[in-house]
């Protein structure tokens, strides 16, 4: 499901020619990625992480000890995957898709059940939010251009706009999604409410500080998606 969502974002990013609506969100004139095969690499890593999750789960089900090379592979793919989005194209949709895929790998390796589905479903909600916002921007721009007699004056108004009452929807939606990210995978107030076996793929020796750090980092990944999208939407709306 995560790969399909990333492929949908990639498809929209690659098929924007002649469509002003998608050009608004994709920003196809932006600087291209230095690594043309970055998306394929991220998809490959997500697939590899899914395989490692299956292998680790089967070992735990059969009460077998996880091999050291399993842990080495998990650590070696989880770390670099979170750095890869920095090398993506700086277009809005391509960068957000790369961030989504980059942190999906670590989230998958730290998931033991419905959390993986939550990550994909949460990304679909965020995608719906940005499509909603870009639709409002596009429709208001078309309406403004149709009623304006001076394009230069219109551009000046867009660049120097003030806060409006309708802008309050953005922080309200942000707060709702932030709370969903906060409690979507467990009770954040009690770290003991989380299943400790979710860190089994990275560490098998009991280490409370490292285990707690991994669990907390897993909880912050949905926050990161919400914050990145909130930042993108405020820039699209040119909010002061």
GIFEN-V741550 format. One record per residue. RES is the residue in three letters. PHI is phi as a letter, one per 30 degrees, with the letter a starting at -180 (NA if undefined). OMEGA is omega in radians with two decimals (* if undefined). D_FIRST is the distance of its C-alpha to the first C-alpha in Angstrom with 1 decimal. Layout:
RES | PHI | OMEGA | D_FIRST
RES | PHI | OMEGA | D_FIRST
This chain:
UNK | NA | 3.13 | 0.0
UNK | d | 3.11 | 3.8
UNK | d | 3.12 | 5.4
UNK | d | 3.10 | 5.1
UNK | d | 3.09 | 6.3
UNK | d | 3.11 | 8.7
UNK | d | 3.09 | 9.8
UNK | d | 3.08 | 10.6
UNK | d | 3.11 | 12.6
UNK | d | 3.14 | 14.2
UNK | d | 3.13 | 15.2
UNK | d | -3.13 | 16.8
UNK | d | -3.08 | 18.5
UNK | c | -3.07 | 20.0
UNK | b | -3.12 | 21.2
UNK | c | -3.05 | 23.4
UNK | d | 3.07 | 26.8
UNK | i | -3.13 | 29.1
UNK | c | -3.06 | 26.9
UNK | d | 3.14 | 28.5
UNK | d | -3.12 | 25.8
UNK | d | 3.10 | 23.0
UNK | d | -3.13 | 25.6
UNK | d | -3.09 | 26.3
UNK | c | -3.04 | 22.9
UNK | d | -3.14 | 22.1
UNK | h | -3.02 | 25.6
UNK | d | 3.11 | 25.7
UNK | d | -3.12 | 29.2
UNK | d | -3.12 | 28.0
UNK | d | -3.12 | 28.6
UNK | d | -3.14 | 26.3
UNK | d | 3.09 | 24.5
UNK | d | -3.12 | 26.9
UNK | b | -3.08 | 24.3
UNK | d | -3.10 | 23.0
UNK | c | -3.08 | 20.6
UNK | d | -3.13 | 19.0
UNK | d | 3.13 | 15.6
UNK | d | 3.11 | 15.6
UNK | d | -3.14 | 16.8
UNK | d | 3.09 | 14.2
UNK | d | 3.12 | 11.4
UNK | d | 3.14 | 13.8
UNK | d | 3.09 | 14.2
UNK | d | 3.08 | 10.7
UNK | d | 3.11 | 10.8
UNK | d | 3.12 | 14.2
UNK | d | 3.10 | 13.4
UNK | d | 3.10 | 11.2
UNK | d | -3.14 | 14.3
UNK | d | 3.07 | 16.6
UNK | d | 3.14 | 15.1
UNK | d | -3.14 | 15.6
UNK | d | -3.12 | 19.1
UNK | d | 3.14 | 20.1
UNK | d | 3.13 | 19.2
UNK | d | 3.10 | 21.2
UNK | d | -3.12 | 24.1
UNK | d | 3.12 | 24.3
UNK | d | -3.13 | 24.2
UNK | d | 3.13 | 27.1
UNK | h | 3.08 | 28.9
UNK | c | 3.14 | 28.9
UNK | d | 3.14 | 29.3
UNK | d | -3.11 | 26.5
UNK | d | -3.12 | 28.0
UNK | d | -3.10 | 28.9
UNK | d | 3.01 | 27.1
UNK | d | 3.13 | 23.8
UNK | d | 3.14 | 24.5
UNK | d | 3.12 | 25.7
UNK | d | -3.12 | 22.5
UNK | d | 3.12 | 20.4
UNK | d | -3.05 | 22.8
UNK | d | 3.11 | 23.2
UNK | c | -3.12 | 19.5
UNK | d | -3.12 | 18.8
UNK | d | -3.12 | 21.9
UNK | d | -3.09 | 21.8
UNK | d | -3.13 | 18.1
UNK | d | 3.11 | 19.2
UNK | c | -3.08 | 22.1
UNK | e | 3.13 | 20.3
UNK | e | 3.12 | 19.5
UNK | d | -3.10 | 23.3
UNK | c | 3.13 | 23.7
UNK | d | 3.06 | 21.4
UNK | d | -3.07 | 23.1
UNK | d | 2.98 | 24.5
UNK | d | -3.02 | 23.3
UNK | d | -3.06 | 21.6
UNK | d | 3.14 | 18.2
UNK | d | 3.13 | 18.1
UNK | d | 3.13 | 19.1
UNK | d | 3.10 | 16.7
UNK | d | 3.13 | 13.7
UNK | d | 3.09 | 15.3
UNK | d | 3.13 | 15.9
UNK | e | -3.14 | 12.3
UNK | d | -3.09 | 11.3
UNK | d | -3.12 | 14.7
UNK | c | 3.09 | 14.5
UNK | d | -3.09 | 10.9
UNK | d | 3.13 | 12.6
UNK | d | -3.13 | 15.4
UNK | d | 3.11 | 13.7
UNK | d | -3.12 | 11.7
UNK | d | 3.13 | 15.2
UNK | c | -3.11 | 16.8
UNK | c | 3.13 | 14.7
UNK | b | -3.09 | 15.9
UNK | a | -3.02 | 14.2
UNK | d | -3.11 | 12.7
UNK | e | 3.13 | 12.7
UNK | d | 3.09 | 9.3
UNK | d | 3.10 | 8.1
UNK | e | -3.13 | 10.8
UNK | d | 3.12 | 9.8
UNK | d | 3.14 | 6.6
UNK | d | 3.12 | 9.0
UNK | d | 3.09 | 11.8
UNK | d | 3.10 | 10.6
UNK | d | 3.08 | 10.4
UNK | d | 3.11 | 13.9
UNK | d | 3.10 | 15.1
UNK | d | 3.10 | 14.2
UNK | d | 3.13 | 16.1
UNK | d | -3.10 | 18.9
UNK | d | 3.06 | 19.4
UNK | d | 3.09 | 19.4
UNK | d | -3.11 | 21.9
UNK | d | -3.12 | 24.1
UNK | d | 3.07 | 24.2
UNK | d | 3.10 | 25.2
UNK | d | 3.13 | 28.0
UNK | d | -3.10 | 29.1
UNK | d | -3.12 | 29.2
UNK | d | 3.11 | 31.1
UNK | d | 3.11 | 33.5
UNK | d | 3.11 | 34.1
UNK | d | 3.14 | 34.9
UNK | d | -3.12 | 37.2
UNK | d | 3.14 | 38.9
UNK | d | -3.13 | 39.5
UNK | d | -3.12 | 40.9
UNK | c | -3.11 | 43.4
UNK | c | 3.11 | 44.4
UNK | c | -3.10 | 47.4
UNK | b | -3.09 | 46.9
UNK | d | -3.14 | 43.6
UNK | d | 3.10 | 44.9
UNK | d | 3.12 | 45.7
UNK | d | 3.12 | 42.3
UNK | d | 3.13 | 40.5
UNK | d | 3.12 | 42.7
UNK | d | -3.13 | 41.8
UNK | d | -3.07 | 38.0
UNK | d | -3.07 | 38.4
UNK | c | -3.03 | 40.7
UNK | d | 3.13 | 39.4
UNK | c | 3.08 | 39.9
UNK | d | 3.10 | 37.8
UNK | b | -3.12 | 37.7
UNK | d | -3.13 | 37.2
UNK | d | -3.14 | 34.0
UNK | d | -3.11 | 32.5
UNK | d | -3.14 | 32.5
UNK | d | -3.08 | 29.2
UNK | d | 3.09 | 27.3
UNK | d | 3.11 | 28.5
UNK | d | 3.09 | 28.2
UNK | d | 3.12 | 24.5
UNK | e | -3.12 | 24.1
UNK | d | 3.10 | 25.9
UNK | d | -3.12 | 23.9
UNK | d | 3.10 | 20.5
UNK | d | 3.09 | 22.3
UNK | d | 3.08 | 23.4
UNK | d | 3.09 | 19.9
UNK | d | -3.09 | 18.8
UNK | d | -3.05 | 22.1
UNK | c | -3.05 | 21.8
UNK | d | -3.08 | 18.1
UNK | c | 3.12 | 17.9
UNK | l | 3.12 | 21.6
UNK | d | -3.06 | 25.2
UNK | d | -3.08 | 25.7
UNK | d | -3.12 | 29.5
UNK | b | -3.12 | 29.6
UNK | d | -3.14 | 27.9
UNK | d | 3.14 | 29.1
UNK | d | -3.13 | 26.6
UNK | c | -3.11 | 23.8
UNK | d | -3.07 | 23.2
UNK | d | -3.13 | 25.0
UNK | d | 3.12 | 23.2
UNK | d | 3.10 | 20.1
UNK | c | -3.06 | 22.3
UNK | d | -3.10 | 23.3
UNK | d | 3.13 | 21.2
UNK | c | -3.08 | 23.3
UNK | b | 3.14 | 26.6
UNK | c | 3.09 | 28.4
UNK | c | -3.08 | 31.8
UNK | d | 3.10 | 32.4
UNK | b | -2.97 | 32.5
UNK | e | -3.09 | 32.3
UNK | d | 3.13 | 32.2
UNK | d | 3.11 | 29.5
UNK | d | 3.12 | 27.3
UNK | d | 3.13 | 27.9
UNK | d | 3.11 | 27.1
UNK | d | 3.13 | 23.7
UNK | d | 3.14 | 22.9
UNK | d | 3.12 | 24.2
UNK | d | 3.09 | 22.3
UNK | d | -3.13 | 19.0
UNK | d | -3.09 | 20.1
UNK | d | -3.13 | 20.9
UNK | d | 3.06 | 17.6
UNK | d | 3.07 | 16.5
UNK | e | -3.10 | 20.1
UNK | d | 3.12 | 19.7
UNK | d | -3.13 | 16.9
UNK | d | -3.10 | 19.2
UNK | d | 3.11 | 22.2
UNK | d | -3.14 | 21.0
UNK | d | 3.10 | 20.0
UNK | d | 3.10 | 23.3
UNK | d | 3.13 | 25.2
UNK | d | -3.10 | 23.8
UNK | d | 3.10 | 24.6
UNK | d | 3.10 | 28.1
UNK | d | 3.09 | 28.7
UNK | d | 3.14 | 27.7
UNK | d | -3.12 | 30.0
UNK | h | 3.13 | 32.7
UNK | d | 3.08 | 33.3
UNK | d | * | 36.3
